[in-house]
Amino acid sequence: MGSIDSFYTAMSDMTNLKKSVIVDMIMVQVISLTLGCFLILVFSGPKMSSSELSWIIGALFVTFSGAGIVYRRLAQQG
């Protein structure tokens, strides 16, 4: 019966989440936007006009700031 008890403990630990799933979903979206902006900047940067580059760099700044805000909230929740 020891293996069933350890399996039950592992399952209850995995399903007993302390943070919201919605926060995780938001974090995945923010990280993917950051990565997308960075990849656009790296691979298409030389071909872009200065106004397009300004928009991409601005979006990159906003997504980094958003990621910092979410991480800070997660750290405060503990």
Wavefront OBJ file of the C-alpha trace (Angstrom):
o trace
v 0.000 0.000 0.000
v 3.011 2.317 0.234
v 3.120 2.995 -3.493
v -0.571 3.938 -3.601
v -0.099 6.383 -0.729
v 2.898 8.008 -2.402
v 0.988 8.201 -5.695
v -1.943 9.869 -3.943
v 0.402 12.342 -2.225
v 2.080 13.200 -5.531
v -1.279 13.702 -7.261
v -2.631 15.891 -4.464
v 0.539 18.003 -4.554
v 0.226 18.507 -8.309
v -3.449 19.473 -8.156
v -3.135 21.723 -5.105
v -1.789 24.795 -6.860
v -1.082 27.929 -4.859
v -1.172 30.331 -7.793
v -3.888 30.865 -10.319
v -3.838 29.189 -13.698
v -4.901 32.478 -15.266
v -1.679 34.118 -14.059
v 0.271 31.321 -15.729
v -1.639 31.818 -18.969
v -0.992 35.567 -18.884
v 2.690 34.943 -18.215
v 2.956 32.585 -21.200
v 1.383 35.230 -23.436
v 3.701 37.972 -22.160
v 6.780 35.782 -22.633
v 5.709 34.795 -26.148
v 5.117 38.455 -27.080
v 8.555 39.361 -25.724
v 10.211 36.553 -27.639
v 8.301 37.446 -30.807
v 9.309 41.106 -30.620
v 12.916 40.142 -30.001
v 12.966 37.729 -32.948
v 11.393 40.319 -35.246
v 14.012 42.819 -34.118
v 16.887 40.410 -34.686
v 15.875 38.946 -38.039
v 14.006 41.843 -39.669
v 15.682 44.794 -37.971
v 18.088 45.701 -40.800
v 15.240 45.797 -43.343
v 12.851 47.916 -41.231
v 12.298 51.647 -41.335
v 13.045 53.773 -38.287
v 9.360 54.113 -37.363
v 8.855 50.324 -37.498
v 11.937 49.821 -35.352
v 10.606 52.355 -32.860
v 7.329 50.454 -32.596
v 9.091 47.105 -32.102
v 11.470 48.503 -29.484
v 8.523 50.148 -27.719
v 6.593 46.865 -27.753
v 9.659 45.060 -26.428
v 9.922 47.557 -23.575
v 6.217 47.173 -22.744
v 6.395 43.371 -22.739
v 9.522 43.371 -20.546
v 7.746 45.722 -18.158
v 4.659 43.502 -18.174
v 6.742 40.438 -17.410
v 8.413 42.293 -14.532
v 5.042 43.320 -13.095
v 3.682 39.761 -13.235
v 6.860 38.286 -11.734
v 6.778 40.857 -8.910
v 3.154 39.968 -8.141
v 4.007 36.278 -8.128
v 6.940 36.886 -5.781
v 4.754 38.866 -3.392
v 2.151 36.097 -3.289
v 4.874 33.650 -2.313
l 1 2 3 4 5 6 7 8 9 10 11 12 13 14 15 16 17 18 19 20 21 22 23 24 25 26 27 28 29 30 31 32 33 34 35 36 37 38 39 40 41 42 43 44 45 46 47 48 49 50 51 52 53 54 55 56 57 58 59 60 61 62 63 64 65 66 67 68 69 70 71 72 73 74 75 76 77 78
